[in-house]
Amino acid sequence: MANGSLPCKDAKKYIELCRKKRECLANEVEELSNILNGLTNSYRVLVDAAEEFNHISFSSKDDVNDAVNRADDVGQLIDEVIDTLRHKLKEYLKDIKKSEICKEEYISLDIREENLYIKDNYKPFGEEYHHKEDDFTEE
């Protein structure tokens, strides 16, 4: 694309797709961050609850184990969200780096497209001036 291998219209579509993909990735990162925030808050509450169960003298070992298992389950979900978030952030950062190239391409495409528009719509005004003396044909 950097060498003009795509026609202007195709390159503009490509740039628009890059922009939409970046927006989608940003939304996914934001949603995953919100999910992670909620899960970590829940995890803290569950860990605190398990600790309280452990200190209560009349709670059974099964209640304590269940509370620890619930906290562990949420901890595993947090690990999955962190892995997914890490993957999406890497993809998003690569896309941001690529977007600078896209911006430069978009600017050069606008310039090329404007030049093509002017060239395609150029029509000489009136008849062109032509003298016989200007012809350098040998007689």
N, C-alpha and C positions, 0 to 999 in steps of 0.2 A: 504494500500500500504506500510506503514511503516513496517509492519510485514512480508513483502514478499508475500502478498496475490495475487499479479499479477505476471505472468511469465515475464521474462526479456524483451521479445519483446513487450508485451503489455504495460509494464511500460515505456519503451522507447517511444512508441507511445504516451502515456499519457503525458510524459514530453515534447515531441515535440509539442503536442497540447497546453499545457500550455504556452510554449514559443511563439507560433504563436498567441494565444489569447492575451498575454501581448503586443506583437508588434501591434496587431490590436487596442487594447485599447489605446496604446500610440499614434498611428496615429489619432484615434478619438479625443483624448484630444487635440492634437496639432491643428487639424482642427477646433474644437470648439473654441479654444483660438483665432485662426485667425479670425473666424467669429465674435466672441465677440469683438475683436479689431476693425474690420471694422464697426460693428454696433454702437459701442460707439462713434467712430469718426463721423459717420453719425448723431447720436443723438445730439451730441454737435453742429454740423452745423445747424440742424433743430431747436434746441432750440434758438440758436443765431438768426436765420432767423425769428422765431416767435417773439422774442423780438424786432428785428428791425421793423417788420411789426407793432408792437404795438406802436412804437415811431413815425412812419410815420403818419403824420396828414391826408393825403388823402387816406390811406388804409381803407377798410371797415372792419366792425366787422367780417364779414364772412371770409375774407382773413386771419385775425388773428386767428379765430377759426379753420380754415382749417390747418393753419400752426401748431397750438398747437395739433390738432388731429393727424397730420402726426408724430410729435415728440412722441406723446403718443403711436401710433401704433408701432413705432420702439422701444420704451421703453418696451412694452409688449413682443416684440420679444427678446429683451435683457434678460428679466426675464426668458423666456423659455430656452434660450441658457444657462443661468447661472444655472438653475435647472438641465438641461441635463448634463452640465459640472460637477456639484457637484456629480451627480449620477455616472458618468463615472470615476471621480477621486477617489471616494470611492472604486469602483470596481477595479480600477488600483492599488491602494495602497494595497488592500487585496491580489491581485495577486502577487505583489512584495514580500509581506511577505511570501506567499506560495512558491515563486520561490526559496527561500533559502532552504526550505525543498526539493524541486525538485532537486536542485543542489546536496544536500547530498545524495538523493536517486540515482541520476544518477551516482555519484562516487561509491556508494556501488554496484550498478548494474554492472558497468564496471568491478569491482573487481570480483563479483560473476560470471559474464559471462566469464571472462578470466579464472577463476578457472574451470568452467564447460568445457571450450574449452580444457584446458590442460588435465583434467580428461578424457574427451571423446576421445581424440586423443592419449592417452597414450597406447603404445603397448610395452610389454617387448621385449628387444633385445635378440634374441636367446632363447634357452630353459632355463627354470628356473632350478636352482640347487636344487636337491632333493636327500636326503639320506634316506636309509631305517631306519637308526638309529633314524632319526628325527620323525618317526611315533611312537606314543605312544599308539599303539593299543595293547591290551592284547591278548596273544595267548593261 
